[in-house]
Amino acid sequence: MDIRAGVVALAFFALVAAYFSARAAIKTMQTARKLSFYSLRKRHNANAWRLFFLAILLLGFAYWLPFYGEPMIYVYFPPSPTPSLTPTITLTPTITLTPTITVPPTLTLTPSVSDTPTLTLTPFLPVAIEALFEGPVTPNPDALFTAIQFSTQFDGINPVDPKTVFELPITTMYGGFDYNNTIPGVQWTALWYGNGKLVCYETKPWDGGTGGIGGYTECSNPIDGWQPGEYEVQIFMGYEWKVVGRFRVLGDLTTPSPPATNTPRVIPTSTP
């Protein structure tokens, strides 16, 4: 049992104890009403009020423990690292285009898609995103994230058939990862960039455990919709950058392009 599970169990026992204490106070008051002697009735009423105060204290303790007690425990007892599963890397086959038109040797084709992805050298948090922070921004310096795996489907634990190249149309894109040494409640952020422009973001206090599998971020409605190009996802804990993942979106290959037409050249001839 980890610290979080122990805190939840202790808060539950406090609620149960508060219930039985309040119930005992009510029974004591009912018994006091039936007593004819004033001193005995006064003593029973005093015991009932003590039980009521005890129930109130237990309810306050049960509320305080998960919200304020757990972060205080992590200060004195840092979470121990838990083994994290290493995701297997799935090789994505490259798409080979079969030419159907023979281009004259005098024409030079310019590729519409570049094979070199656009890299963001120094990931940073925009000021507008920092203004949305709600939780603490001091993470565990030993917090780790595995490489992000991308897919258009998520089974609740892992992305389904992860790839790095996708074709339009796309409804929702998921980025899955495993994590370790994280602290619940610390602000975490996922930034989605498309062709160098921020198109999606997600920032909130970390609601996972201290380590495990099944972490993910998603983007459903990017700005201007899903467009062909290079995409990059950056994950931060507090202000600290942790991992970057990239994928590519191609155009809809099911729509045939219009056939190319060659303009014949007219060669003048001289009349003898």
C-alpha positions in Angstrom: 0.0 0.0 0.0 1.4 3.4 -1.0 1.0 6.7 0.9 -2.1 7.8 -1.1 -3.9 4.5 -0.5 -3.1 4.8 3.3 -4.4 8.4 3.4 -7.7 7.4 1.7 -8.1 4.5 4.1 -7.4 6.7 7.2 -9.9 9.3 6.0 -12.6 6.6 5.5 -12.0 5.2 9.0 -12.3 8.7 10.4 -15.7 9.1 8.6 -16.9 5.8 10.0 -15.8 6.8 13.6 -17.6 10.1 13.2 -20.8 8.3 12.2 -20.7 6.0 15.3 -19.8 8.9 17.6 -22.7 11.0 16.4 -25.0 7.9 16.7 -23.8 7.3 20.3 -24.4 11.0 21.2 -28.0 10.8 20.0 -28.7 7.6 22.0 -27.1 9.1 25.1 -29.4 12.2 24.8 -32.4 9.9 24.4 -31.5 8.0 27.5 -31.0 11.2 29.5 -34.5 12.3 28.7 -35.9 9.2 30.4 -33.9 9.8 33.7 -35.8 11.4 36.6 -32.7 12.4 38.5 -31.3 15.8 37.5 -27.6 15.0 38.1 -27.7 11.8 36.1 -29.5 13.5 33.3 -26.9 16.4 33.3 -24.1 13.9 33.2 -25.6 12.0 30.3 -26.1 15.3 28.4 -22.5 16.3 28.9 -21.3 13.0 27.6 -23.5 13.4 24.5 -22.1 16.8 23.8 -18.6 15.4 24.0 -19.5 12.7 21.5 -20.9 15.4 19.2 -17.7 17.4 19.4 -15.7 14.3 18.7 -17.7 13.5 15.6 -17.2 17.1 14.3 -13.4 16.8 14.9 -13.3 13.5 13.1 -15.2 14.9 10.1 -12.8 17.9 9.9 -9.9 15.5 10.1 -11.3 13.3 7.3 -11.7 16.4 5.1 -8.2 17.8 5.9 -6.2 14.6 5.5 -6.5 14.1 1.6 -6.3 17.8 0.7 -3.6 19.1 3.0 -2.2 16.2 5.0 -1.1 14.1 2.0 1.2 16.9 0.5 2.6 17.4 4.0 3.4 13.7 4.3 5.3 13.8 0.9 7.5 16.6 2.2 8.9 14.3 5.0 8.5 11.0 3.1 9.3 11.4 -0.6 7.7 8.8 -2.8 9.9 5.8 -3.6 10.5 5.0 -7.3 8.2 2.3 -8.7 9.2 0.2 -11.7 7.9 1.5 -15.0 7.2 -0.6 -18.0 9.3 0.3 -21.1 7.0 0.6 -24.1 8.0 -1.3 -27.1 8.7 0.7 -30.2 6.6 -0.1 -33.2 8.3 0.5 -36.5 6.1 2.5 -38.9 6.5 1.5 -42.6 7.4 4.3 -44.9 4.9 5.1 -47.7 6.2 4.5 -51.1 4.5 6.6 -53.8 4.2 4.8 -57.2 4.6 7.4 -60.1 2.1 7.0 -62.9 3.2 9.9 -65.1 6.5 10.1 -66.9 7.8 13.6 -66.5 10.0 15.0 -69.2 13.7 15.4 -68.1 13.5 19.2 -68.5 11.0 19.5 -65.6 12.2 19.7 -62.0 9.8 18.5 -59.3 9.6 20.3 -56.0 8.5 18.0 -53.1 5.4 19.3 -51.3 6.3 17.5 -48.0 9.7 18.0 -46.4 11.3 15.0 -44.7 13.0 17.2 -42.1 10.7 17.9 -39.2 10.6 21.4 -37.6 12.4 21.2 -34.2 11.6 23.4 -31.2 15.1 23.8 -29.6 14.1 25.2 -26.2 10.5 24.2 -25.0 9.0 26.9 -22.7 5.6 27.7 -21.2 3.7 30.7 -22.7 2.7 33.3 -20.2 -0.9 32.9 -21.0 -0.7 29.2 -20.0 1.1 30.0 -16.7 -1.8 32.3 -15.8 -4.1 29.2 -15.8 -2.1 27.3 -13.1 -4.1 26.1 -10.1 -1.8 23.7 -8.2 1.8 23.8 -6.9 4.6 24.2 -9.4 7.4 22.5 -7.6 7.6 18.9 -8.9 9.8 16.0 -7.8 13.1 16.5 -9.6 13.3 12.7 -10.2 9.9 12.6 -12.0 10.2 10.6 -15.3 8.1 10.2 -18.4 8.6 7.7 -21.2 8.5 8.6 -24.9 5.1 9.7 -26.1 3.2 7.3 -28.4 0.6 8.7 -30.7 -2.6 7.1 -31.9 -6.2 8.1 -32.9 -7.6 5.5 -30.5 -7.0 4.9 -26.8 -8.1 1.8 -24.9 -7.9 3.4 -21.4 -4.3 2.1 -20.8 -2.3 2.3 -24.0 -2.7 3.9 -27.4 -4.0 1.5 -30.0 -1.5 0.8 -32.9 0.8 3.8 -32.2 2.4 5.5 -35.2 4.3 8.6 -36.2 2.7 9.2 -39.5 -1.1 9.7 -39.9 -3.5 10.5 -42.7 -6.5 12.9 -42.7 -9.3 12.9 -41.7 -8.5 12.9 -37.9 -11.0 13.4 -35.1 -9.0 13.0 -31.9 -5.3 12.4 -31.4 -4.0 10.7 -28.2 -0.4 10.9 -26.8 0.2 8.1 -24.3 3.1 7.7 -21.9 4.2 6.0 -18.6 5.3 8.0 -15.6 7.3 7.6 -12.3 8.1 9.6 -9.2 5.3 12.1 -9.8 3.6 14.0 -7.0 -0.2 14.2 -7.0 -1.5 17.8 -7.1 1.5 19.3 -8.9 0.5 21.4 -12.0 1.3 19.6 -15.3 0.9 20.9 -18.8 0.7 19.4 -22.3 1.2 21.8 -25.3 0.3 20.7 -28.8 2.1 22.6 -31.7 1.2 22.2 -35.3 3.6 23.6 -37.9 5.2 25.8 -35.2 1.8 27.2 -33.9 0.1 26.3 -30.6 -3.1 24.5 -31.6 -4.1 22.6 -28.3 -3.2 22.7 -24.7 -4.0 21.0 -21.4 -3.0 22.2 -17.9 -4.3 21.0 -14.5 -3.1 19.5 -11.2 -1.7 16.0 -11.6 -4.5 13.5 -10.7 -2.6 10.3 -11.3 -0.5 8.3 -8.8 3.2 8.4 -8.0 4.0 6.0 -10.8 2.4 3.7 -13.3 1.1 3.3 -16.9 -1.8 4.7 -18.8 -1.0 8.4 -18.7 -2.2 10.4 -21.7 -3.0 13.7 -23.3 -5.5 14.3 -26.1 -6.4 17.0 -28.7 -9.8 17.0 -30.3 -10.4 20.4 -31.7 -7.1 22.1 -32.7 -7.2 25.7 -33.9 -8.0 25.7 -37.6 -8.7 22.0 -37.4 -6.3 19.2 -38.3 -4.0 20.3 -41.1 -1.2 18.4 -43.0 2.2 19.1 -41.5 4.6 18.5 -38.5 3.2 18.3 -35.0 5.0 18.4 -31.6 3.7 17.7 -28.1 5.6 19.1 -25.0 4.9 17.9 -21.5 5.8 20.0 -18.4 5.7 19.3 -14.6 5.4 22.8 -13.0 7.7 24.9 -15.1 10.1 22.0 -15.8 10.0 20.5 -19.3 10.0 16.7 -19.2 9.5 15.1 -22.7 8.7 16.0 -26.3 7.0 13.8 -28.9 6.5 14.4 -32.6 4.3 13.0 -35.4 3.4 13.9 -39.0 0.0 14.4 -40.6 -0.4 13.8 -44.3 -3.2 14.9 -46.6 -6.1 12.7 -47.5 -4.5 10.2 -49.9 -7.9 8.7 -50.8 -8.8 11.8 -52.9 -7.2 11.4 -56.4 -5.3 14.3 -57.8 -6.2 15.6 -61.3 -4.1 14.0 -64.1 -1.2 16.1 -65.3 -1.3 17.3 -68.9 1.7 17.9 -71.1 1.5 20.9 -73.5 2.9 19.9 -76.9 5.7 22.0 -78.2 5.4 23.3 -81.9 8.7 23.1 -83.8 8.7 25.5 -86.8 9.9 24.1 -90.1 11.4 26.0 -93.0 10.0 25.6 -96.6 12.7 25.0 -99.2 
